[in-house]
Amino acid sequence: MTIISSFKQGLRQVSHTKRMVLFAWFVNVLFALVLALPFLNTLDGYLRGTVMDERLLHQVDPAWGETFRMDFEKSELVRGVDNTIFGYAPFFSHLEMTLNGAFVKSIGDFLSGLIFRLQIASGYTSIIILLGLLYVGATSFLAGGFISIYSKDHRPTFTEFVADGGKYFGKFFRLALVALLVYYLFFTLLVDWVNRGIPRWTEGAPSEETAFLYYMVKGIVVLFLLSVITMIFDYARIRIVVDVRTSAVFAFFAGARFALVYFLRAYGLYVLLCAVGVVLIVLYALLEAQVPQDSYWPLVIVFLLQQVYMIARMWLKAGFYACQTHFYREEAKSELIPQSVPEPSIAS
């Protein structure tokens, strides 16, 4: 079965690229530090001389957290952080924002004002947005390196990984901008339209359960469509490398074509990899719950456990690239290997 064979072969390839996975983790740590250090410096000054530092060591107080954010309401960095980031899966705490594309629309509005009106709107100059754009560049570099080494038949070196990341950086960054445009249009034209329509469609319903059901169905459909779009862009990146494509737009359509032609198997592999991610989250949640976070050394243990979890997530991301690259090469051999053209016959 192609799904299982691609899954096994992809994970086998990832096991040969441990240094690359650790490098990807290190890049993510650097970005986390860029965000965390200014925030921690502000927090340290706010707590210095108070008794809250001892209390917060035992448990983060949501009420205190809201007070802290209100006291620094002019700080975009502080306002962008709440106590849910200390959980094992902040994605689930911000699921509604994710499904409504809040961050994507913020970046899209920022770029729209910059490109079409030649101005930087003060509401979009958040350090988080700017760092988000920089992070897109870093992930483009890493994706180019991973997909390139997984498309080769020999065991790659770290030097090849870095060189190939630089080689495909420009193409992948352009594709990332195309992805941003697609996501932006998806959220602003489709999702926002549905969100505006549900109150009208359910205003005559006898119970609030009807509107709740509409929102539940909308969330499931949006989550499914987002996963399909993400999968399409994964294969667009793969086709840029394997097919030696230069146009980001045509690579997107090529990725969409492949993903739709082989949809059941391609999406089956995608869901299988996502299931591994859910297992990792559950395992981390269970382990974290066993550590009492009420003193210095248990907090150190939790910190180390978090880093192991982040490395596992980087390993899974590399697994996505490896498994999908192997799947594409196996399913699209007819596209990768040119057919021989018979020589024209010579008339006697």
ChimeraX attribute file (.defattr): number of C-alpha atoms within 10 A of each C-alpha:
attribute: neighborCount
match mode: 1-to-1
recipient: residues
	/A:1	6
	/A:2	14
	/A:3	20
	/A:4	15
	/A:5	14
	/A:6	21
	/A:7	21
	/A:8	16
	/A:9	17
	/A:10	22
	/A:11	20
	/A:12	14
	/A:13	20
	/A:14	24
	/A:15	14
	/A:16	13
	/A:17	21
	/A:18	14
	/A:19	14
	/A:20	22
	/A:21	24
	/A:22	16
	/A:23	16
	/A:24	22
	/A:25	19
	/A:26	15
	/A:27	16
	/A:28	18
	/A:29	15
	/A:30	11
	/A:31	15
	/A:32	11
	/A:33	13
	/A:34	12
	/A:35	15
	/A:36	14
	/A:37	11
	/A:38	13
	/A:39	15
	/A:40	13
	/A:41	10
	/A:42	15
	/A:43	14
	/A:44	12
	/A:45	9
	/A:46	15
	/A:47	14
	/A:48	10
	/A:49	9
	/A:50	8
	/A:51	9
	/A:52	14
	/A:53	15
	/A:54	12
	/A:55	11
	/A:56	14
	/A:57	13
	/A:58	13
	/A:59	10
	/A:60	15
	/A:61	12
	/A:62	12
	/A:63	9
	/A:64	13
	/A:65	15
	/A:66	15
	/A:67	11
	/A:68	17
	/A:69	18
	/A:70	13
	/A:71	13
	/A:72	15
	/A:73	13
	/A:74	10
	/A:75	15
	/A:76	16
	/A:77	18
	/A:78	19
	/A:79	15
	/A:80	12
	/A:81	14
	/A:82	13
	/A:83	14
	/A:84	15
	/A:85	12
	/A:86	10
	/A:87	12
	/A:88	18
	/A:89	15
	/A:90	12
	/A:91	13
	/A:92	12
	/A:93	13
	/A:94	12
	/A:95	13
	/A:96	12
	/A:97	13
	/A:98	15
	/A:99	17
	/A:100	18
	/A:101	18
	/A:102	14
	/A:103	15
	/A:104	21
	/A:105	18
	/A:106	17
	/A:107	21
	/A:108	20
	/A:109	17
	/A:110	21
	/A:111	17
	/A:112	15
	/A:113	14
	/A:114	13
	/A:115	11
	/A:116	8
	/A:117	10
	/A:118	10
	/A:119	12
	/A:120	15
	/A:121	14
	/A:122	8
	/A:123	10
	/A:124	18
	/A:125	14
	/A:126	17
	/A:127	14
	/A:128	17
	/A:129	17
	/A:130	14
	/A:131	14
	/A:132	16
	/A:133	15
	/A:134	13
	/A:135	16
	/A:136	17
	/A:137	19
	/A:138	18
	/A:139	20
	/A:140	24
	/A:141	25
	/A:142	26
	/A:143	25
	/A:144	28
	/A:145	25
	/A:146	30
	/A:147	29
	/A:148	26
	/A:149	25
	/A:150	26
	/A:151	18
	/A:152	12
	/A:153	8
	/A:154	8
	/A:155	10
	/A:156	17
	/A:157	14
	/A:158	15
	/A:159	11
	/A:160	14
	/A:161	24
	/A:162	18
	/A:163	16
	/A:164	21
	/A:165	24
	/A:166	17
	/A:167	16
	/A:168	22
	/A:169	21
	/A:170	17
	/A:171	21
	/A:172	28
	/A:173	20
	/A:174	17
	/A:175	23
	/A:176	20
	/A:177	16
	/A:178	16
	/A:179	19
	/A:180	17
	/A:181	16
	/A:182	12
	/A:183	19
	/A:184	22
	/A:185	16
	/A:186	18
	/A:187	21
	/A:188	15
	/A:189	11
	/A:190	12
	/A:191	19
	/A:192	14
	/A:193	11
	/A:194	16
	/A:195	14
	/A:196	10
	/A:197	11
	/A:198	16
	/A:199	14
	/A:200	11
	/A:201	13
	/A:202	16
	/A:203	12
	/A:204	10
	/A:205	12
	/A:206	8
	/A:207	10
	/A:208	11
	/A:209	11
	/A:210	16
	/A:211	17
	/A:212	13
	/A:213	11
	/A:214	16
	/A:215	16
	/A:216	12
	/A:217	12
	/A:218	17
	/A:219	17
	/A:220	12
	/A:221	13
	/A:222	19
	/A:223	15
	/A:224	12
	/A:225	13
	/A:226	16
	/A:227	15
	/A:228	19
	/A:229	18
	/A:230	15
	/A:231	20
	/A:232	26
	/A:233	22
	/A:234	21
	/A:235	26
	/A:236	28
	/A:237	29
	/A:238	30
	/A:239	24
	/A:240	25
	/A:241	24
	/A:242	18
	/A:243	14
	/A:244	10
	/A:245	16
	/A:246	16
	/A:247	13
	/A:248	22
	/A:249	14
	/A:250	15
	/A:251	25
	/A:252	21
	/A:253	15
	/A:254	22
	/A:255	24
	/A:256	20
	/A:257	15
	/A:258	18
	/A:259	23
	/A:260	15
	/A:261	11
	/A:262	14
	/A:263	16
	/A:264	12
	/A:265	18
	/A:266	23
	/A:267	18
	/A:268	14
	/A:269	21
	/A:270	20
	/A:271	13
	/A:272	15
	/A:273	19
	/A:274	16
	/A:275	12
	/A:276	13
	/A:277	16
	/A:278	13
	/A:279	12
	/A:280	17
	/A:281	17
	/A:282	14
	/A:283	12
	/A:284	17
	/A:285	15
	/A:286	12
	/A:287	12
	/A:288	18
	/A:289	11
	/A:290	9
	/A:291	13
	/A:292	13
	/A:293	17
	/A:294	14
	/A:295	11
	/A:296	9
	/A:297	11
	/A:298	13
	/A:299	16
	/A:300	12
	/A:301	15
	/A:302	18
	/A:303	13
	/A:304	12
	/A:305	16
	/A:306	15
	/A:307	14
	/A:308	14
	/A:309	18
	/A:310	18
	/A:311	19
	/A:312	18
	/A:313	18
	/A:314	20
	/A:315	21
	/A:316	20
	/A:317	19
	/A:318	27
	/A:319	25
	/A:320	25
	/A:321	26
	/A:322	28
	/A:323	27
	/A:324	26
	/A:325	27
	/A:326	26
	/A:327	23
	/A:328	24
	/A:329	18
	/A:330	14
	/A:331	15
	/A:332	13
	/A:333	10
	/A:334	10
	/A:335	11
	/A:336	14
	/A:337	9
	/A:338	8
	/A:339	8
	/A:340	6
	/A:341	6
	/A:342	6
	/A:343	6
	/A:344	6
	/A:345	6
	/A:346	5
	/A:347	4
	/A:348	3
